[in-house]
Amino acid sequence: MKTVNHNFQRRSPLMACLLAAGLLGNIAFADAADSTGAVGTAIDTSMAAMTKEPMARFNGDGTLMRPTGYREWIYIGSPLTPNDMNNGKAAFPEFHNVYIDPASWAHWKKTGEFRDGTLIVKELLSVATKSSFSGNGYFMGEYQGLEAMVKDPSRFPKADSYWGFFRFTTEDHNRLLKTSKVVPSSACVSCHAPNAQQDMVFVQHYPVLRAAKGRGEAGTGGK
Ligand code: HEC
């Protein structure tokens, strides 16, 4: 099957040229998605491998490497706060597709807690269209960004509940960064800490997490 092209909608022709010529250190979604030849064979995405590997990979300078392969992890939900329901100025107008790494999901099912090492990825998608053959609504468009949070007491001993927050999207939403420094806690934690239902995560908005919390296989659907 042909790889879907995840070009950014807002990418300029100049940016496209620079990227095609490999002149920028960072990569765009199209480039990440299209490089299947090398990536597809190099990374073992079997569930067995994914539950063994530490999913958050840090560089020597403490920056987090951009997670890969997360669309094959556990998908927990897609919150959306569209512009037209927020006076045209939503803080986060995109769809948020959220994933948790497989080992942390297994731990969540068993204990109802986020284990040390939990990696949660939030992928941003534009609202493409507001009507389809089923009726009016909000339908996903293009990939527009990537954020992540990692729970790690050894790396973030002073952070609230030991979570580090990361942003891999450039300000213009045109490119993805290869690495991210931890974002100062005022930018993210200030909202997550008081409002998220459990351990800095907005569990209240993820039915997949709520259903499986400490319930083992009983919470995985159809049981
Ligand atoms: C004004 C409040 C607010 C701020 C500021 C904020 N977030 Fe969130 N974040 C939310 C809400 C609410 C959700 C869940 C619903 C949604 O995605 O809209 C969320 C979800 C997330 C998730 C998915 C896991 C979860 O907890 O639900 C990640 C990852 C995330 N945010 C990262 C970040 C990062 C990184 C920053 C800082 C750059 C940030 N957030 C700043 C409110 C905020």
Boltz pocket constraint, residues with backbone or C-beta under 6 A from the ligand:
constraints:
  - pocket:
      binder: B
      contacts: [[A, 79], [A, 80], [A, 81], [A, 91], [A, 92], [A, 96], [A, 98], [A, 120], [A, 121], [A, 122], [A, 147], [A, 148], [A, 149], [A, 165], [A, 166], [A, 167], [A, 183], [A, 186], [A, 187], [A, 188], [A, 189], [A, 191], [A, 192], [A, 196], [A, 200], [A, 201], [A, 202], [A, 203], [A, 205]]
      max_distance: 6.0
